[in-house]
Amino acid sequence: MLLGSYEGKLCMADWKYRRMRTTIDKRLQVGLNAEYVEERSEVIEQTITQLKEYFTGERKSFDISLLTVGTDFQKSVWQGLMKIPYGTTASYLELSKNIGSAKAVRAVASANGANAISILIPCHRIIGSNGDLVGYAGGLVAKKKLLEIENNLLS
């Protein structure tokens, strides 16, 4: 994973090798009018600690200050994702309805895929209407593993 911060807030927790890597990077750099610089920050250190706790099943929610970069619609989708409780899943249609955009399922799916703060904004909790695991920037193996962690299937 790549972690990025801007002005003390986490703006990226994303999969290094993903199909939309260039698009995500460009959106962040243009939206923040910033260039990438490789360095550590307090919020990145906190994120690393909290992600480790999440992966070991010790943490169910994150208290990291986030900075989302996207359209108002994308931000509404990402806010909707954060309301899906730990250990549960929802379909794109359910998420669409929950954010008041029931007829915008494809746009919701697109915004879900544009999420640059994976795990903390839990896009992995979205599944197909038939219950199947569907697309995930980190790959379906990673998505399955995250859902297993949240459903305590590892213990």
RAWO-V90661 format. One record per residue. N is the residue number from 1. RES is the residue in one letter. SS is DSSP state (h for helix, s for strand, l for the rest). PHI is phi as a letter, one per 20 degrees, with the letter a starting at -180 (999 if undefined). BURIAL is b if it has 24 or more other C-alpha atoms within 12 Angstrom, else e. Layout:
BEGIN
[[N & RES & SS & PHI & BURIAL] [N & RES & SS & PHI & BURIAL]]
END
This chain:
BEGIN
[[1 & M & l & 999 & e] [2 & L & s & d & b] [3 & L & s & d & b] [4 & G & s & b & b] [5 & S & s & c & b] [6 & Y & s & b & b] [7 & E & l & l & e] [8 & G & l & m & e] [9 & K & s & c & b] [10 & L & s & f & b] [11 & C & s & d & b] [12 & M & s & b & b] [13 & A & s & b & b] [14 & D & s & c & b] [15 & W & l & f & b] [16 & K & l & f & e] [17 & Y & l & d & e] [18 & R & l & c & b] [19 & R & l & f & e] [20 & M & l & e & e] [21 & R & h & g & b] [22 & T & h & f & e] [23 & T & h & f & e] [24 & I & h & f & b] [25 & D & h & g & b] [26 & K & h & f & e] [27 & R & h & g & b] [28 & L & h & f & b] [29 & Q & h & f & e] [30 & V & h & f & e] [31 & G & h & f & e] [32 & L & h & e & e] [33 & N & l & l & e] [34 & A & l & b & e] [35 & E & l & d & e] [36 & Y & l & f & e] [37 & V & l & c & e] [38 & E & l & e & e] [39 & E & l & a & e] [40 & R & l & e & e] [41 & S & l & b & e] [42 & E & h & f & e] [43 & V & h & f & b] [44 & I & h & f & b] [45 & E & h & f & e] [46 & Q & h & f & b] [47 & T & h & f & b] [48 & I & h & g & b] [49 & T & h & f & e] [50 & Q & h & f & e] [51 & L & h & f & b] [52 & K & h & g & e] [53 & E & h & f & e] [54 & Y & h & f & b] [55 & F & h & f & b] [56 & T & l & e & e] [57 & G & l & n & b] [58 & E & l & e & e] [59 & R & l & c & e] [60 & K & l & d & b] [61 & S & l & b & b] [62 & F & l & d & b] [63 & D & l & c & e] [64 & I & l & d & b] [65 & S & l & f & e] [66 & L & s & d & b] [67 & L & l & c & b] [68 & T & l & e & b] [69 & V & l & c & b] [70 & G & l & r & b] [71 & T & l & f & e] [72 & D & h & g & e] [73 & F & h & f & b] [74 & Q & h & g & b] [75 & K & h & f & b] [76 & S & h & f & b] [77 & V & h & f & b] [78 & W & h & f & b] [79 & Q & h & f & b] [80 & G & h & f & b] [81 & L & h & f & b] [82 & M & h & f & b] [83 & K & l & e & b] [84 & I & l & f & b] [85 & P & l & f & e] [86 & Y & l & g & b] [87 & G & l & n & e] [88 & T & l & c & b] [89 & T & l & c & b] [90 & A & s & b & b] [91 & S & s & e & b] [92 & Y & h & g & b] [93 & L & h & f & b] [94 & E & h & f & b] [95 & L & h & f & b] [96 & S & h & g & b] [97 & K & h & f & e] [98 & N & h & f & b] [99 & I & l & e & b] [100 & G & l & n & e] [101 & S & l & c & e] [102 & A & l & g & e] [103 & K & l & e & e] [104 & A & l & d & e] [105 & V & h & g & b] [106 & R & h & f & e] [107 & A & h & f & e] [108 & V & h & f & b] [109 & A & h & f & b] [110 & S & h & f & e] [111 & A & h & f & b] [112 & N & h & g & b] [113 & G & h & f & b] [114 & A & l & e & b] [115 & N & l & f & b] [116 & A & l & e & b] [117 & I & s & c & b] [118 & S & s & f & b] [119 & I & l & m & b] [120 & L & l & f & b] [121 & I & s & d & b] [122 & P & l & f & b] [123 & C & h & f & b] [124 & H & h & f & b] [125 & R & h & e & b] [126 & I & s & e & b] [127 & I & s & c & b] [128 & G & l & f & e] [129 & S & l & g & e] [130 & N & l & e & e] [131 & G & l & n & e] [132 & D & l & f & e] [133 & L & l & f & b] [134 & V & l & c & b] [135 & G & l & i & b] [136 & Y & l & b & b] [137 & A & l & g & b] [138 & G & l & e & b] [139 & G & l & n & e] [140 & L & h & f & e] [141 & V & h & f & e] [142 & A & h & f & b] [143 & K & h & f & b] [144 & K & h & f & b] [145 & K & h & f & b] [146 & L & h & f & b] [147 & L & h & f & b] [148 & E & h & f & b] [149 & I & h & g & b] [150 & E & h & f & b] [151 & N & l & d & e] [152 & N & l & l & e] [153 & L & l & e & e] [154 & L & l & e & e] [155 & S & l & e & e]]
END
